[in-house]
Amino acid sequence: MTQQLVHLSGLLGSPLVDRSGERLGRVEDVIVRMDEDFPPVTGLKGRLGERELFIPTDRIASLSSDSAQLSGELLDLRRFERRPGEVLLGEDVLGRKLIDVEAARLVTAHEIELANVDGWWRVMGINPSRRARLRRLLRFGSSSGHRDGEPMIEWTQLEPFVGHVPTSRLRIRHRKLAQLHPAQIADLVEAASHDEGEEIIQAVGQDRELEADVFEELDDQHQVEFIRERTDEEAAKLIARMAADDSADLITELEQERREPILSLLPPRQQRRVRQLLGYNPSTAGGLMSPDYIALPETASVAEAIRRVRDSDIPPETAV
């Protein structure tokens, strides 16, 4: 990155000055929209006395990690109201977890870096280091510029959680998560808070097969945690897309009063398989094994066996 970076933590609470340098108020927050690879700043939330104001980008002359300078002396004194789709970087993102999709891990935005690109202020990335967190909490060393040797994750490889944003209509982008293996997505869900995990599940739910694959990879505790919030019909639709042995395992973890209603809603073929597995003691071979298999005659060639495996609808991990 060659741009001069501005640290959000230094900008928040800094003086809001006019073009002659006279202080007008202070910067409360930075407003962005998350609809581009590097989110554009659409304005500032400022405070003059007891009044919160919206300052559009065309009134911003410059930003630094210790002040925001306006291009004129006059301000629109209408009170600030958050508009649909707007995200406040300080309130909604700073200090919160995000998904580093490239590394398949959760990271914390201990610092958010801004830069002016072709005349427009944008979010360039975050600093997840503990040192950045310490500086943010103690409010020292907030001058502009990125520190050598400290990590910065570019925004293009990040996905923020926005379920807590009151006016946001955004969701975690399914296309990014779909690049990960279901087991990696399950690890993210298990490492996240309940609300964050639910947001991930909702994102992958755009692909019903992927959602089922992720559920199969979750541990029992998280499977039950997220199934409990679904109706019997929703739970049955999800369980029906899972392998029969995984379906049976999940159903046995549910409350007794929910098992039969959900079982009765499964497609007949899946229902028969699951009921058959539920008839075995879970610790026996019958309870551990999947009822799905591929049968071939002794005379079948290797080529025929490979073709049958490829053409089968049995999940690869079951057929192996």
Buried (B, 14 or more C-beta within 10 A) or exposed (E): EEBEBBBBBBBBBBBBBBEEEEEBBBBBBBBBBBEEEBBBBBBBBBBEEEEBBBBEBEBBEBBBBBBBBBEEEEBEEEEBEBEEBBBBBBBBBBBBBBBBBBEBBBBBBBBBBBBBEEEEBBBBBBBBBEBBBEBBEEEEEBEBEBBEEEBBBBBEBBBBBBBEBEEBEBBBBBEBBBEBEBEBBBBBBBEBEEEBBBBBBBBBBBBEEBBBBBBBBBEEEBBBBBBEEBEBEBBBBBBBBBBBBBBBBBBBEBEEEBBEBBBEBBEEEBBEBBBEBBEBEEEEEEBEEBBBEEEEEEEEEEEEEEEBBEEBEBBEEBBE
